Amino acid sequence: MNIQSDVIAILQSNLGISAGAIKPHPDTPVLGAIPEMDSMSVIGILASFEEQYGISVDDDEISADIFATVGSLTTFVESKLR
């Protein structure tokens, strides 16, 4: 299971952007760098993570830092799987 690839696929799907639009690198910026990213898309992305991985994300766990980069999102999902 490649979580980074899954995170990118979920981002692209939820944001309605084409495959390959997000570079597969941990330092690729997300929040503030992708015009389609808004508060509603954050909710959709989190719901997709919960569905795909069977995790639960509480409101108080969400911050801009988690959505800063592909790497920070990947690390967040990995931490929820432990």
ROMAR-890750 format. One record per atom (N, C-alpha, C, CB): residue in one letter; z, x, y. Coordinates in pm, whole numbers, plus 50000, padded with zeros to 5 digits. Glycine has a CB too. Layout:
AZXY;...
end
This chain:
M500005008549882;M500005000050000;M500005009050124;M501234990350000;N498985007450208;N498905014850333;N499285005450446;N497475020850355;I500515006650490;I501034997350589;I500314998750722;I502524999450608;Q499995011150762;Q499285012850889;Q497945005450888;Q499065027750917;S497205006350780;S495924999250770;S496144984150777;S495195002950638;D497204979350710;D497524965050715;D497894960650857;D498684961950619;V498694968950925;V499104965851062;V497864964751152;V500074976651117;I496954974051139;I495724973751220;I494904961351187;I494884986451195;A494764958151060;A494004946351020;A494634933651076;A493904945350866;I495954932651071;I496664921051125;I496474920251276;I498174921751090;L496574931551344;L496354931651489;L494944926551522;L496554945851545;Q493954932251457;Q492564928551485;Q492304913851456;Q491614937251404;S492854909051346;S492674895051308;S493324885651410;S493244892551169;N494574888451444;N495304879751536;N494774880451679;N496764883551535;L494234891851716;L493724893451852;L492264889451864;L493904907751897;G491634886851750;G490234882751751;G489294893851795;G490074871051840;I489664906151763;I488794917451798;I488154923051672;I489594928551873;S487064929951687;S486284934451573;S486984945551493;S484934939351619;A486654945951365;A487164956551279;A486714969851337;A486674954851131;G487614979351340;G487304992451394;G487604993851542;G485874995651370;A488004982751606;A488304983151749;A489594990651779;A488384969051805;I490494991151682;I491764998251698;I491695010851614;I492984989351657;K491845022251679;K491765035051608;K492945036751512;K491725046751708;P492655041051389;P493715042551289;P494525055451309;P493115042451149;H495275055751416;H496125067351447;H497455062251500;H495435077051551;P498555068551460;P499875063751503;P500055063151655;P500935072651445;D499355071651729;D499525072051874;D498615062351949;D499275085851924;T497815054651877;T496925044951942;T497775034552014;T495975038251839;P497595033252146;P498395023552221;P497975009152189;P498255026052371;V498955000252193;V498714986052166;V499054977852290;V499544981252043;L500334976352317;L500784968152430;L500334974452562;L502334966452428;G499634966752642;G499144971752769;G497774978252759;G500114981552824;A497334981152637;A496044987852619;A494974978352564;A496194999752526;I495404967352505;I494474957652446;I494584944852529;I494804954952293;P493524941452603;P493594929752692;P493964916752622;P492274927952761;E493594915352496;E493864902952423;E495334901252386;E493034902452297;M496134911652398;M497544911352360;M498364903952465;M498084925652339;D498924892552426;D499794884952514;D500984879752433;D499024873252583;S501844872052495;S503054867452427;S502734858652306;S503934859852523;M501704850652314;M501334842152200;M500804850552084;M500284831752242;S500064861052115;S499544869452008;S500684877151940;S498494879252062;V501704880752016;V502874887451957;V503504878351852;V503914891152067;I503634865651883;I504214856051788;I503344855051663;I504364842051854;G502044854351681;G501134853751567;G501174866151480;G499734851451615;I501264877651544;I501334890451472;I502614891051390;I501254902451570;L503724887351451;L505004887451379;L504984877551263;L506174884051474;A504404865951283;A504304856051175;A503454861651061;A503694842751227;S502404868751094;S501554874850990;S502324885450912;S500304881051052;F503124893550982;F503954903550914;F504914896650818;F504734912151016;E505554886050867;E506524878750783;E505844873050660;E507194867550864;E504674867350677;E503954861350565;E503454871950466;E502784853150617;Q502854882450518;Q502264892650430;Q503314900450353;Q501404902150511;Y504424903650420;Y505424912350358;Y506684905150311;Y505804923150453;G506804892350338;G507994885050298;G509244889750371;G508204886350150;I509054893750497;I510174898350578;I510554887550677;I509834911550651;S511694889550742;S512134880450847;S512414888750971;S513394872350802;V511874884351083;V512064891551210;V512854882551304;V510704895751273;D514014887251346;D514844879651439;D514394882251582;D516334883351421;D514614872351668;D514204873551808;D514804885851876;D514614861151884;D516054889051844;D516714900251911;D516194913951863;D518214899451889;E515334914151763;E514744926651716;E513474930351791;E514454925751568;I512924920951865;I511634922751929;I511804929352065;I510914909251943;S511004939752087;S510984946452218;S509594952252241;S512064957552226;A509334955652365;A508044961752399;A507854974952326;A507934963952552;D508944982052299;D508854994852229;D508214993452092;D510235001052215;I508494982552022;I507934980351889;I506414978951897;I508554967751824;F505914972852003;F504494970452019;F503784981252101;F504264957052082;A504454992352126;A503875002952209;A502645009352145;A504915013652237;T502735012652018;T501645019651950;T501475014351808;T501895034951947;V500385018151746;V500175014951604;V501305020951522;V498785020151555;G501715032951555;G502795039651481;G504135032651494;G502935053851529;S504465027851614;S505755021051631;S505775007751557;S506045018851781;L504635000851554;L504554988351478;L504674991051328;L503234980951508;T503995001451282;T504045005251141;T505465008951101;T503085016951112;T506125016751184;T507505020851156;T508425008651150;T508005030751264;F508214999051240;F509014986851239;F508844979251110;F508634977951356;V507614977251066;V507364970050941;V507984977650824;V505844968050919;E507794990650821;E508384998750712;E509894997450709;E507995013550727;S510534997050826;S511994995850831;S512464982450777;S512494997550974;K511644971950795;K511994958750745;K511834957850593;K511144948250813;L511044966850535;L510804966550390;L511874974350313;L509434972350359;R512724981350381;R513764989350312;R514924980750273;R514245000750401;
end
